């Protein structure tokens, strides 16, 4: 879900040239990695607090 969200968001924000599409794809990958790491951290802290 996070990867799809960032891909769609960056795709809609991209320009019309091939270079702009490449930059948008790179930005989508970086955004996805950051969102995944952040979500893992939030889940880890939540599960630690809940004792799961």
N, C-alpha and C positions, 0 to 999 in steps of 0.2 A: 504494500500500500504506500509506504514511504517512497519507494523507488518510482512507482507509477506517478505519484503526485509531483515529485521533483522533475521527472521527465516531461510531463505534460506542461508544467509551469514554464520550464526553460524553453520548451519547444514553441509555446505560444509567444514567448518574448523574443524569439530569434528573428533575425532579419531575413531578407530574401536571397542573399548571396550564399555561395557555397562556404565561404569563410565564416560567415555569421552562423550558419548551421553547425559547422565544426566547433566553433566557440561555444555555442549553446549546448552541444553534446558534452563537451568537456566540463562545462559548468554544471550540467545535470549530474554527471558522475561524481564530481566533488561534493555537490550538495547532498546526493544520496548517501555517500560515505559518512558525511558529518551527521546526517539525520539518524542513520543506523547506529552509529557509535553513541550518540546522545540518548536514543531510545533504550539501548542496552544498559547504559549507566542508570537511567531512571528506573528501569525494571530491577536492576541489581539492588539499588538502594531501597526500593519499595519492598522487595522480597526479604531483604535483610531486616528491615524494620518490622515486618509482619512475622518474621521467624519461619519463613517457608524455605 
